[in-house]
Amino acid sequence: MEFLEQTAKFTINITGRHSQATYMGTFRVKCLLSPLEEIAADKRYRDLLGSNSHLAQEHVRRQAFALSQLEQRVIEMPPFWENDIINGGHIQDDNVLLDILDLAVEAQEKYINAKAKELEERRNRLTNKIKKKKIEKQPELDAPEETVDLSDEVKLD
């Protein structure tokens, strides 16, 4: 998996569980979704399931979730993934959808962990510099306490 800014690139080679077709290609996905993208994915999920979503079978819910998430996450895709209605929606093998979603979520987790590690390393370097007195701690300014008497200015009727 390769990372570039807030995206990840990965290549798949998956055999479909039902069709036995081989799906090969490279995807580029967003590592993070904005709140509006999350809302759009959730809305699409509900739209795919329809008004009686509580009656949908579990495997149908998983497929709708995968498709709605991948619609927001996938930036670049191989030709087999493209579809006029919803990209990936024509794939007959649910394991392909779910494997690609797993890779996209894995990319998100790796990205978040890498950013957390970078932040921790920066904090440690800064702490060490402070301990070695390479960075002087700024003295706090002593501001004189000032009290204001407003008793003459406020009149309650």
Order of alpha helices (4+ residues) and beta strands (2+ residues): beta-beta-beta-alpha-alpha-beta-alpha
